[in-house]
Amino acid sequence: MFKIGLFSSEECHKLLDGRYVLFLGDSIQRSMYKDLVLLYQRSQYIANEDLKNKAEESCNNDKLVFASERTNGCNYREVREYKTNKVRIRYHYITRIWDDHVKGIVSDLAEEDTKPDLVFASSCLWDISRYAFRPMQTYPENLEKFFAELMEVVDKKKIVWRTGLRISDQAKGGVFDPKYTSKRVTTKDLRIANKRALQVCNYYEIEFCDMAFFFKDQEDKMERDGIHWNPYAHRDMTNILLSFVAEEWAPEIFESVKSDPKYENIIVPTDLSFNDEGQPSPVKGDYADEEEGEDYRQSVFKDQLFSAEDLSASKLPWNIADSFLHSVPDHLQQGGDRSPPLHHHNNHYVDRYVPQHSHRAAPQRPYGGRPQRNQLAAMREQRELRNLVQRRLAEIPYQLKSLFNFDLVT
């Protein structure tokens, strides 16, 4: 059972004095940064207006280091910092867990003399909604790149990953600005992405803070936009974060901190401990696979399209025609914002995010491969492939006749 403490400003002081804390993430992560900065100074809830603001010159005595033009696009940048002679808390706004912007942040960290004592990172909703090219595959791949590069600069024991929080069915906000996107994601999509993140964290032995689990039944603390959370929720998030690090940083302080009664009987459903051989322990709870302890590299493509191996005689599905169509490569799949996915197998939520043709250069496939083709070429090749499959299916009875030497029943 994991204890969640109710930290006062004095206890927060004792815990953070002499520390450097770095936040990386979206607007929810920015709100967590602001609430921690406030709690370090005084024991009171943050104003709702402070949570809604962005790029303001100062919030609770912090400083705006840099801000680009205010926009809801993916290129928006914001850097904030609260620094005294005892503590340093810094925040970077990001919309994707690995791109040139994040690569630059990690490079800057490598050049700094003082490294963070804690890197608290999170990026999910923007990754799977604004970046349309195979998000459920590129998201864990980008997360893996992020951890691999960051661990060259910061000890992995100082990294904590936060899950993406649930959203309402009628969510609206900057990430869903119709000027930039018409795509919609759901809480179920976020759960799939969080599951991928858990597998990557387990593989790299990164601390996994499942904030989505703690807030799955607290819709009353959600703002009307269905994405953001009120000041009471953010104070809970701050207490959860401090509880995650306090047990290792200052166990004697954490022992004296009063426990939050809301979470006293909660058992966190994930076990990220590692055995004597260094192998991850079985994953349990909300993000568990059917086969416990499944390796990330084996399970990350588990709910993708059928492979050639799946079409072998020993695994031949009931509907062979449908199986052939499921084996169509992703760049040939019909998709777009206005049309549903051509096929919907198990937990497959990829094709509906394939973007429509635009004047911008098509994104490259991860780790090389051919670039995505425009829809007209994809539909033409798909039609040709369907005709080929139908011809092959028509030949099956005659192949069976020659193989088993029996007459066809007409």
N, C-alpha and C positions, 0 to 999 in steps of 0.2 A: 504494500500500500504506500502510495507516494504522498507526502505531506505538502500542502500548499499553504504557505505562510501569509499572514497579514502584516506587511512591513510598514513600519512607521518611517518618517523622514530620518530620525536618528539612526535607526537600524540600517536604512539604505546608505547613510553616510558611512557607517562602519564597514559596510560591505564593499562600497565602491571607491573609497579613498585610496589613492595611489593606483587606480586602474584606468585603462583605456578601453572603452567599449565602442564598437563599430556596428552600426545598423546598415543593412543593405536591403532594399525592398521597395514596395509600392506605397500608396497613401496610407494603408493600414499600418505598415511598418513605420511610416513617418509619425503617425499618431502615437504609436508605442514609444518612439523616441521622445516625443514631446512630453508624454506622461511621466516617463522616467526622469527627465530633466526636472519636471515640477516636483515630483516626489523627493528627489534629492535635496530640494530647497525647503519644502514645507509639506506637511501632511494635510493636503486638501485635494479634492477632485479637480481635474482640469476643466476649463470652460468649454462648452460645446463649440463655441465660435473658434476657439484655438484649434480644435480638431478639424474644422472645415477649411480653415485658411491654408493657403500654400504660397510660398515665395514671399512671405512677409519679412520685413527687415529684422525683426526680433520677436521671439515668443518666450516669455518667462526667462528673460536674460540670456537667451542663446543668441547666435549671430548667423545671419544668412551669408554663407561664404560665396555661393554662386547660384544663379538661377537663369535659365534661358527664357525665351519668350513664352508667356503663359499659353499653353495649348493642351488639348487632350490627345495629341499625337504621341507616337512612340518615341519621338526624339526630344521630349521634354526632359530637362535636367535640373536638379536641385541638390545643393549640398548645404547642410547646416551643421553647426558645431556649438557645443557648450563646453567651455574650458575654464578651469580655475587652476590655482596652484596645487590642487589636490586630486582633481579628476578631469578626465577628457571624455566626452561623449560626442560621437560624430555620426552623421547620417548622409547616405547617398541614395537618391531616388533612381531606381532602375525599373525597366519594363520587360526585361528579359534576363534570365539568369546567366546567359553567356553570349556576349556579342563584343564588338570592339570597345564599347563604353565600359563594360565590366572588366574586359581585359586590361584597359588602361588603369582602372582602379587598383587591380591586383598588382600591376607593374609599379604604380606609385607606392603601394605598401612595401614592395620589395626594396625600394630605394630609401624608405624612411628608417631612421635609426631606432625609433621606438615602435615596436610591433603591438598590435591590439592584444589585450588580455582576453577579449571575447569578441568574436565575429558572429553577430546574430543576423542571419540571412533568411529571406523568403521571397519567392517569386513564383506565381502560379497562374492566377486568373488572366493576366496579360499574355503570358506565354501561350496559353491554349486558346485564346480568343482573337488576339490581334495578329498572330503570326500563323498564317493559314497552312503552310506546307507541312503536312504530316505532323501535327503538334504532339500527338500522343507517342510518337517515336522520337522526334527531335527534342522534346522536353527532357526525358531522362538522359539522352545523350549529351545535351548541353549541361545538365546538372553534373554529369560525370566529368566533363571538361573543367567545369568551375571548381569542383572539389580537388581534382588533380593539380590544377595550377595553384589554387589557394594553399594547398598543403605543402607546396614548395616554399611558401613564405611564412605561414602560420602553422603551429602545431595543431594537428587534427583534434586534440582534446580541448582546444579553445574555440572550436566551431560548433554552433548550434543551429539546426535547421528548423524553421517553423512551417507547419502545413498551411495550405490555403484554406481560409474559412468558408463556410457555407454561404450561399447567396439565396435570395428569395426567387420565386418563380417570375415575379414581375420586377426584377432588379433593373435599375436604371442608374447611370452614372457616366463618368468620363470614359471609362473603358468601353462602354457600349454606345459611345457617341455616334449617331448615324452618319455624321460627316466623314467618319473614318472607317466604319465597319457596319455591316448588317447582320453579323453572326451572333448567335445566342449560345451560351453554354449554360449548363445546369449544375446543380449540386452533385449529381451523379458523375458528370464529367470531372468535376473537381476531386471527387473521391478516387476516380481512376488515376488521375494525375498524382494525388497524394500517395496512392499505393506505389506508383512508380518511384516517387521520391523516397519512400520508406525502403524500397529494395536497394536503391543506390546508397542511401545512408548506411544501411546494414552492411553493404559490400565494402564501404570505405571506413566503417566504424565511426561514423559521425553521429553525435548526439541528436536525437530526433524529438523535437518538441511538438507533440500532436495537439496543437491548439484547437483544431477542428473537433476533436473528441470532447474537449472540455466545454465547448460552446454549441454542441449539436442540439441541445434542448433549451437554449436560452434565446429564442427568437424575440422575446420581449425587450432585449437589450439592443436589438438591431435598429438602425436608423430607417427612415421612411424610404430611402433609395434602395434598400434591400441588399446593400453591399457593405456599408460602413457600420460602425458600432458606437454606442453612446459612451460618455465618460465613465460610467460604472463598469462597463465591460472592459474598457481599456485599463482601468485600475486592476481588475482581475488578471488581465494579460500581463501586466507589469509584475504582479505578485507571483504569477506562474513562472515567468522568466527568472526572477530573482531566486525563486525556490530551486530552479534547475541548477543554478550556479553556486548557491550559498552552501549547499551540502559539501561541495569540494573546496570552495574558497575559504569558508569560515564556518565549520560545523558547530563550533561553540556558540556563535551568534545565531545560527539557524535554529539551534536547539531551544533558545530562549524566545524565539519569535512565536507569537500566538498563531494557532492553526485556524484556517478559514473553515467555518462549520459547513459551508456549502459543498466542500470537497472532502470532508473527513472520511466518508464511506466509499469514496471513488477508488477504483482500482484501474490504473492506466493499462490499456489492453495490449501494449506492445512491449516486448522484452528484447532489448538490443544488446544484451550481454554477449560475450564471446567465450567459447570454451578454451580448454588448455591448448588445443591445436590451432587456435586463432580463427576458427571457423565460426560464422554467425550462428546464433541459436535460432530455433524455429520462430517464425513471425506469427504472432497471435492477434486476435481482435478484429477490428473493423476492416483491415486491409489484408487479411490472411488469404493466401492462395489455397487452392484445393489440396495441393501437396505441400505440407509444412516444410519449411527450411529450403524452399526452392531458390536456386541461385538467381541473382538478378539478371545475369547475362543470358540465362536460359529462359527466363520467364518474361523478359521485357517485351518479346514479340509474341507472347502466348496468344493474345486475342487479335492478332493480325490475320491477313488472308491465308487461305490454304497454301501450303507449299507443295512441291512436286512429290515429296515423300508421303504427304497425306493422301495422295491419289494412288498409292500402291495397292496391289490386290488385297493385302492384309488389312488395309484401312479404308477400303472403298466405301464412301458414304452411300446412303440409300438413294439419293437423287444425284445420279452421276452427272447429268447435264448442269445442275446447279453448282456442283463441285468444280466442273471445268470453268465455269464463269467466275467462281471465286478465286481461281488461280490467275486471273488476269492481273498483270502488273499494275501497281497503283497509278502510274502515270497515264494508264489507259482508262482508268475508272472515270465514269461520268460523275460530275459533282457541280459545286457552285452554291452560292448563297440561296438561290431561288428554287433549287431542286433537291429532293431528298437523295440520300445515297442509293446507288444502284442495288446494293445488297447490304443486308444488316445481319451479320453473323455473330452470335454470342455477344461479346461486349465491344463490338467493332464500332468505333465512333470517329473514324479517320476521314472517310471519303467526303462527308458533308462539309469538311473544312477546306476542300480543295478550292482555290479561288477561281473566279471567272477570269477570262483573258483581259489583260489591261495593257496599257502602254509601257508599264514599267518592266524592267528585265525580270525574267522568271527566276525564282530562287533555285539554287543548286541543291541536288540531293545530298544528304549528309554523307560524309566520308566518300565523296566522289560519285561517279555514276552519271547517267544522262540527266540533263535538266528537264523539268516538267514541260510538256507540250501544251499548246493551246487546245481549247475544247473541241474545235472542229476536227483537228487531226486525231485527237483521242477518240472521238465518236466514230470516225471513219475506220480506224484500226480496230476498234471494238466490234464494229459490225462485221468486218472481215474475219475476225477471230471467231465470232459467234457462228458465222456460216461454216467455217472450218470445223468447229466442234460438232455442228449438226451433221456434217458429212461423215465425220469419224464415228458418230453414234450410229448412223445408218449402216455402217460397215460391220458393227459389232456382231449381229446375228450370223453373218456369213463367216466371220472369223471363228466364231464358236463352232460352226458346222465343220469347218476344215480341221479344227483342233480336236473335237470329240467324235467326229465322223458320225453324225446323226442327221436325219432329215428334219427340215423345218416344218412346224405345224402351221398350216395356213387355214 
